[in-house]
Amino acid sequence: MNYELAKKLKDGGFPQEGKGNYIDGEDCDVCGNHVYYVPTLSELIEACGDRFWKLIKSYTYNNWSAITSEDTQIVVLGKTPEEAVANLWLELNKK
């Protein structure tokens, strides 16, 4: 997960502690010295709750899709499983 996505999670209200890691903006000219939490895949799935349905790997497009269990499904993409589920959490928690 990159710095920008970790920042979006924090800004969206995702908890900033757990079993994951932290990422900082030292290598990013516009990021400053802020540190953000990078949750594990399990934490991301758990945070989506019962609305999370499945995660699919597309070998054709070399990306992952995270999908909700709702009648009107939400499908979001990511380069990694973590990225896809983080994007799904963000979509589910839009303010």
mmCIF file of the C-alpha atoms, coordinates in Angstrom:
data_MODEL
# 
_entry.id   MODEL 
# 
loop_
_atom_site.group_PDB 
_atom_site.id 
_atom_site.type_symbol 
_atom_site.label_atom_id 
_atom_site.label_alt_id 
_atom_site.label_comp_id 
_atom_site.label_asym_id 
_atom_site.label_entity_id 
_atom_site.label_seq_id 
_atom_site.pdbx_PDB_ins_code 
_atom_site.Cartn_x 
_atom_site.Cartn_y 
_atom_site.Cartn_z 
_atom_site.occupancy 
_atom_site.B_iso_or_equiv 
_atom_site.pdbx_formal_charge 
_atom_site.auth_seq_id 
_atom_site.auth_comp_id 
_atom_site.auth_asym_id 
_atom_site.auth_atom_id 
_atom_site.pdbx_PDB_model_num 
ATOM 1  C CA . MET A 1 1  ? 0.000   0.000   0.000   1.00 0.00 ? 1  MET A CA 1 
ATOM 2  C CA . ASN A 1 2  ? 1.333   3.421   -0.857  1.00 0.00 ? 2  ASN A CA 1 
ATOM 3  C CA . TYR A 1 3  ? 1.501   6.521   1.316   1.00 0.00 ? 3  TYR A CA 1 
ATOM 4  C CA . GLU A 1 4  ? -1.412  8.267   -0.375  1.00 0.00 ? 4  GLU A CA 1 
ATOM 5  C CA . LEU A 1 5  ? -3.810  5.353   0.195   1.00 0.00 ? 5  LEU A CA 1 
ATOM 6  C CA . ALA A 1 6  ? -2.716  5.009   3.838   1.00 0.00 ? 6  ALA A CA 1 
ATOM 7  C CA . LYS A 1 7  ? -3.383  8.737   4.271   1.00 0.00 ? 7  LYS A CA 1 
ATOM 8  C CA . LYS A 1 8  ? -6.853  8.382   2.698   1.00 0.00 ? 8  LYS A CA 1 
ATOM 9  C CA . LEU A 1 9  ? -7.640  5.591   5.168   1.00 0.00 ? 9  LEU A CA 1 
ATOM 10 C CA . LYS A 1 10 ? -6.627  7.775   8.109   1.00 0.00 ? 10 LYS A CA 1 
ATOM 11 C CA . ASP A 1 11 ? -8.510  10.782  6.760   1.00 0.00 ? 11 ASP A CA 1 
ATOM 12 C CA . GLY A 1 12 ? -11.553 8.521   6.302   1.00 0.00 ? 12 GLY A CA 1 
ATOM 13 C CA . GLY A 1 13 ? -11.449 7.442   9.949   1.00 0.00 ? 13 GLY A CA 1 
ATOM 14 C CA . PHE A 1 14 ? -9.701  4.075   9.754   1.00 0.00 ? 14 PHE A CA 1 
ATOM 15 C CA . PRO A 1 15 ? -8.113  3.145   13.136  1.00 0.00 ? 15 PRO A CA 1 
ATOM 16 C CA . GLN A 1 16 ? -4.408  3.963   13.258  1.00 0.00 ? 16 GLN A CA 1 
ATOM 17 C CA . GLU A 1 17 ? -3.179  0.971   15.223  1.00 0.00 ? 17 GLU A CA 1 
ATOM 18 C CA . GLY A 1 18 ? -3.273  -2.783  14.985  1.00 0.00 ? 18 GLY A CA 1 
ATOM 19 C CA . LYS A 1 19 ? -1.145  -5.631  13.641  1.00 0.00 ? 19 LYS A CA 1 
ATOM 20 C CA . GLY A 1 20 ? -0.086  -3.800  10.482  1.00 0.00 ? 20 GLY A CA 1 
ATOM 21 C CA . ASN A 1 21 ? 2.841   -1.485  9.802   1.00 0.00 ? 21 ASN A CA 1 
ATOM 22 C CA . TYR A 1 22 ? 3.439   2.225   9.402   1.00 0.00 ? 22 TYR A CA 1 
ATOM 23 C CA . ILE A 1 23 ? 4.514   4.230   6.382   1.00 0.00 ? 23 ILE A CA 1 
ATOM 24 C CA . ASP A 1 24 ? 5.998   7.709   6.346   1.00 0.00 ? 24 ASP A CA 1 
ATOM 25 C CA . GLY A 1 25 ? 6.510   10.342  3.714   1.00 0.00 ? 25 GLY A CA 1 
ATOM 26 C CA . GLU A 1 26 ? 10.293  10.635  3.899   1.00 0.00 ? 26 GLU A CA 1 
ATOM 27 C CA . ASP A 1 27 ? 10.711  9.534   0.270   1.00 0.00 ? 27 ASP A CA 1 
ATOM 28 C CA . CYS A 1 28 ? 7.880   11.722  -0.976  1.00 0.00 ? 28 CYS A CA 1 
ATOM 29 C CA . ASP A 1 29 ? 8.565   15.374  -1.796  1.00 0.00 ? 29 ASP A CA 1 
ATOM 30 C CA . VAL A 1 30 ? 4.970   16.496  -1.185  1.00 0.00 ? 30 VAL A CA 1 
ATOM 31 C CA . CYS A 1 31 ? 4.144   14.151  1.725   1.00 0.00 ? 31 CYS A CA 1 
ATOM 32 C CA . GLY A 1 32 ? 6.079   15.772  4.538   1.00 0.00 ? 32 GLY A CA 1 
ATOM 33 C CA . ASN A 1 33 ? 7.012   13.776  7.616   1.00 0.00 ? 33 ASN A CA 1 
ATOM 34 C CA . HIS A 1 34 ? 3.596   12.333  8.448   1.00 0.00 ? 34 HIS A CA 1 
ATOM 35 C CA . VAL A 1 35 ? 3.311   8.675   9.452   1.00 0.00 ? 35 VAL A CA 1 
ATOM 36 C CA . TYR A 1 36 ? 0.218   6.602   8.637   1.00 0.00 ? 36 TYR A CA 1 
ATOM 37 C CA . TYR A 1 37 ? -0.940  3.139   9.594   1.00 0.00 ? 37 TYR A CA 1 
ATOM 38 C CA . VAL A 1 38 ? -1.001  0.381   6.952   1.00 0.00 ? 38 VAL A CA 1 
ATOM 39 C CA . PRO A 1 39 ? -3.522  -2.240  8.093   1.00 0.00 ? 39 PRO A CA 1 
ATOM 40 C CA . THR A 1 40 ? -3.279  -5.942  7.349   1.00 0.00 ? 40 THR A CA 1 
ATOM 41 C CA . LEU A 1 41 ? -5.600  -7.539  4.813   1.00 0.00 ? 41 LEU A CA 1 
ATOM 42 C CA . SER A 1 42 ? -7.476  -9.224  7.673   1.00 0.00 ? 42 SER A CA 1 
ATOM 43 C CA . GLU A 1 43 ? -8.006  -5.884  9.414   1.00 0.00 ? 43 GLU A CA 1 
ATOM 44 C CA . LEU A 1 44 ? -9.315  -4.320  6.209   1.00 0.00 ? 44 LEU A CA 1 
ATOM 45 C CA . ILE A 1 45 ? -11.752 -7.175  5.555   1.00 0.00 ? 45 ILE A CA 1 
ATOM 46 C CA . GLU A 1 46 ? -12.952 -7.111  9.174   1.00 0.00 ? 46 GLU A CA 1 
ATOM 47 C CA . ALA A 1 47 ? -13.452 -3.335  8.998   1.00 0.00 ? 47 ALA A CA 1 
ATOM 48 C CA . CYS A 1 48 ? -15.740 -3.776  5.954   1.00 0.00 ? 48 CYS A CA 1 
ATOM 49 C CA . GLY A 1 49 ? -17.933 -6.034  8.094   1.00 0.00 ? 49 GLY A CA 1 
ATOM 50 C CA . ASP A 1 50 ? -20.778 -8.083  6.675   1.00 0.00 ? 50 ASP A CA 1 
ATOM 51 C CA . ARG A 1 51 ? -20.846 -5.926  3.574   1.00 0.00 ? 51 ARG A CA 1 
ATOM 52 C CA . PHE A 1 52 ? -17.623 -7.551  2.288   1.00 0.00 ? 52 PHE A CA 1 
ATOM 53 C CA . TRP A 1 53 ? -18.376 -10.491 0.017   1.00 0.00 ? 53 TRP A CA 1 
ATOM 54 C CA . LYS A 1 54 ? -15.326 -11.543 -1.966  1.00 0.00 ? 54 LYS A CA 1 
ATOM 55 C CA . LEU A 1 55 ? -11.952 -10.720 -3.416  1.00 0.00 ? 55 LEU A CA 1 
ATOM 56 C CA . ILE A 1 56 ? -11.084 -11.816 -6.952  1.00 0.00 ? 56 ILE A CA 1 
ATOM 57 C CA . LYS A 1 57 ? -7.759  -11.847 -8.819  1.00 0.00 ? 57 LYS A CA 1 
ATOM 58 C CA . SER A 1 58 ? -7.918  -10.922 -12.508 1.00 0.00 ? 58 SER A CA 1 
ATOM 59 C CA . TYR A 1 59 ? -4.976  -12.431 -14.338 1.00 0.00 ? 59 TYR A CA 1 
ATOM 60 C CA . THR A 1 60 ? -6.093  -10.769 -17.551 1.00 0.00 ? 60 THR A CA 1 
ATOM 61 C CA . TYR A 1 61 ? -5.879  -7.238  -16.142 1.00 0.00 ? 61 TYR A CA 1 
ATOM 62 C CA . ASN A 1 62 ? -3.356  -7.991  -13.356 1.00 0.00 ? 62 ASN A CA 1 
ATOM 63 C CA . ASN A 1 63 ? -5.487  -6.445  -10.599 1.00 0.00 ? 63 ASN A CA 1 
ATOM 64 C CA . TRP A 1 64 ? -7.781  -7.395  -7.729  1.00 0.00 ? 64 TRP A CA 1 
ATOM 65 C CA . SER A 1 65 ? -11.497 -6.702  -7.268  1.00 0.00 ? 65 SER A CA 1 
ATOM 66 C CA . ALA A 1 66 ? -13.160 -6.333  -3.861  1.00 0.00 ? 66 ALA A CA 1 
ATOM 67 C CA . ILE A 1 67 ? -16.918 -6.783  -3.972  1.00 0.00 ? 67 ILE A CA 1 
ATOM 68 C CA . THR A 1 68 ? -19.779 -6.166  -1.526  1.00 0.00 ? 68 THR A CA 1 
ATOM 69 C CA . SER A 1 69 ? -22.560 -8.602  -0.716  1.00 0.00 ? 69 SER A CA 1 
ATOM 70 C CA . GLU A 1 70 ? -25.345 -6.093  -1.311  1.00 0.00 ? 70 GLU A CA 1 
ATOM 71 C CA . ASP A 1 71 ? -28.061 -6.260  -3.987  1.00 0.00 ? 71 ASP A CA 1 
ATOM 72 C CA . THR A 1 72 ? -26.480 -3.217  -5.607  1.00 0.00 ? 72 THR A CA 1 
ATOM 73 C CA . GLN A 1 73 ? -22.933 -4.490  -5.569  1.00 0.00 ? 73 GLN A CA 1 
ATOM 74 C CA . ILE A 1 74 ? -19.989 -2.191  -5.181  1.00 0.00 ? 74 ILE A CA 1 
ATOM 75 C CA . VAL A 1 75 ? -16.883 -3.334  -7.047  1.00 0.00 ? 75 VAL A CA 1 
ATOM 76 C CA . VAL A 1 76 ? -13.540 -1.595  -6.582  1.00 0.00 ? 76 VAL A CA 1 
ATOM 77 C CA . LEU A 1 77 ? -10.096 -2.398  -7.939  1.00 0.00 ? 77 LEU A CA 1 
ATOM 78 C CA . GLY A 1 78 ? -6.558  -2.418  -6.623  1.00 0.00 ? 78 GLY A CA 1 
ATOM 79 C CA . LYS A 1 79 ? -3.113  -3.591  -7.670  1.00 0.00 ? 79 LYS A CA 1 
ATOM 80 C CA . THR A 1 80 ? -2.928  -5.756  -4.527  1.00 0.00 ? 80 THR A CA 1 
ATOM 81 C CA . PRO A 1 81 ? -5.588  -7.439  -2.381  1.00 0.00 ? 81 PRO A CA 1 
ATOM 82 C CA . GLU A 1 82 ? -4.902  -4.899  0.368   1.00 0.00 ? 82 GLU A CA 1 
ATOM 83 C CA . GLU A 1 83 ? -5.334  -1.993  -2.028  1.00 0.00 ? 83 GLU A CA 1 
ATOM 84 C CA . ALA A 1 84 ? -8.630  -3.366  -3.364  1.00 0.00 ? 84 ALA A CA 1 
ATOM 85 C CA . VAL A 1 85 ? -10.122 -3.912  0.095   1.00 0.00 ? 85 VAL A CA 1 
ATOM 86 C CA . ALA A 1 86 ? -8.817  -0.532  1.328   1.00 0.00 ? 86 ALA A CA 1 
ATOM 87 C CA . ASN A 1 87 ? -10.560 1.089   -1.644  1.00 0.00 ? 87 ASN A CA 1 
ATOM 88 C CA . LEU A 1 88 ? -13.722 -0.849  -0.795  1.00 0.00 ? 88 LEU A CA 1 
ATOM 89 C CA . TRP A 1 89 ? -13.574 0.355   2.831   1.00 0.00 ? 89 TRP A CA 1 
ATOM 90 C CA . LEU A 1 90 ? -13.162 3.923   1.599   1.00 0.00 ? 90 LEU A CA 1 
ATOM 91 C CA . GLU A 1 91 ? -16.155 3.539   -0.721  1.00 0.00 ? 91 GLU A CA 1 
ATOM 92 C CA . LEU A 1 92 ? -18.281 2.084   2.078   1.00 0.00 ? 92 LEU A CA 1 
ATOM 93 C CA . ASN A 1 93 ? -17.295 4.905   4.434   1.00 0.00 ? 93 ASN A CA 1 
ATOM 94 C CA . LYS A 1 94 ? -17.676 7.929   2.190   1.00 0.00 ? 94 LYS A CA 1 
ATOM 95 C CA . LYS A 1 95 ? -18.805 10.957  4.138   1.00 0.00 ? 95 LYS A CA 1 
# 
